[in-house]
Amino acid sequence: MSAFCTAQVLINRTTASSSSVVLEFGNEAKGIVLEPIDLLSSPSTGTLIFDDNSGSFRYFNGTSWSPVITGGTSNSVTSYPASGQIILNDSNSAADGIFIIEDDARAMVLPVVPNGALTIKEPSIGHMYYDPVSQSIKVFNGVSWTSF
């Protein structure tokens, strides 16, 4: 299964905050979840994962994976069902991922949740949002919220 979209995609919003947005979420006390997986052997630049082996949010910069931030829950998932791909702004992609944004002029905006660690109830491992109070991306590692 695959999907093709060319537009600004807004989730729980009626207008985009900027023309440079390709995907934007509303401001509810919610976030998005990256299911824990193993590091990929040949990732595309910009790949974001929650590393099941280290218990840390990781991203690939085109050369190497970001450093591990210790203290998270690891080895929490044993199977990873794949149900297809969603590709925004193109009909196909060379990137290997389940949700891919193909756009060199616009970006994804994470859910913006001030003090989300206090308001997001029962977060899942890999849960992430942008906190404007601390001006950082927050990711729940199964034990606590880490800042990036």
N, C-alpha and C positions, 0 to 999 in steps of 0.2 A: 504494500500500500504506500502511495506517496501522494503528496499534495503540492500544488503550485499556487503561490499568492504573489501579486505585485501590488503593493500598497502599504500604507501605514496601518499596522495592526494595533488596535487599542483594546485592552482588556480592562473592563470596569472603568472606562473613561469615555467621554464623548468627543474630546478634542485632544490633539497631540500638544505637548508642551513646546515643541520645536519642529521645524521642517527637517531637521537632521535625525529624527527618530524613525526607525523602521518598526520597532516593537516597543510598546510602553504599557505599563501596568498602572492600575489605580492606586490610591493611597490608603487602602484598608490595612488593618493590622494583620497582614498576610504576607507571604513571600513565595518564592518558587523553590522547588525541591530538585536537587540533583541526586538521583539514585546512586548509591555507592557501587563503584565498579573497579576493576583492576586497571592499572596504568596501561594505556594503549601503546603498542610497539611502534606505530608510525602515524602519530597524530597530525592533524592539520594545525597550522598556526592559529592561535586563538581558542583552541579547545579548552573547555572548562569541565572538570570532573570533581567528584568527591571520591578520593582514593580509598578504596576499601582496605587496602593493606596497611596504610599508615594512619587512617582516621583523620585525614586532613584534606581540605579543599586545595585543589591544584589547578594550574593553568599551564599551557604549553606556549612558549614565546617564539617558537620557530626553530629553536636550537635545543632547549632543554625544558624540563618540567620545573615549576616554581618549587622553592624549598618546602619541606614538611614543617608544619606547626604541630608539635607533639601534644598529646593529651586527649585525642579523640577516640571514639569507638572504632575499632577495626574488625575486619572479618565478620561483618554483620549480615552479609548477603551471600548466598551460595549459588544462586542461579539468576541469570539476567535475561528475561524474555525480551525479544525484539519484535516489535509490532509494525515496523515500517519507518518511513522517513517523512519529515515535514521540511520543505525547503521554501524559504521566503525569498521572493524576488528573482527566481530563476526556475527553469523546469528540471534542471539536474545540477549536480555538484560533484567535484572531485573530492570534497571533504567526506570523511567517514564519520557520520554521526546520525543521531536520531532526529535532532532538531537543528537545522542549519540556516543561518542568515547569510545570503549572498548579496552583499551590498557594500561597495567601497566608499560610499558617501554618507551613509546613515548608520546608526547603531541601536542596540537594545538598551532600554532604560529599565533597571530593576525596580521592583516595588519600593517606594519611598515610605519608610515607617519610622517616625521619630521614636526613639527609645523602644524599639520593637522587642528587645529582649525582655522588657517588662510587660508588654501587651500581647505578644504572640503566645497563645496557650498551647502546650503540648507540641512543640516543634519536632519535626522528623529529622533524622540524620541527613545532612546535605541541604537543609532549609537555608535560604539566603535572601537578603534584602539590603537596601542601602539605607543607612542611618544618617540623616542630616545633622543630628546633634553631635555625633562623634566624627562626622565626615568620613565614614569608612563603610566598606562592604562587610556585613556580618554574616557568618556562616555557622550553623549549629553542627558541632562535631559529634553529637551523641552524648556529650557530657556537659559542654558549656558553649557559649557563643565566642567565636574568635573574630578578630578584626583584620581586615586587609586594606 
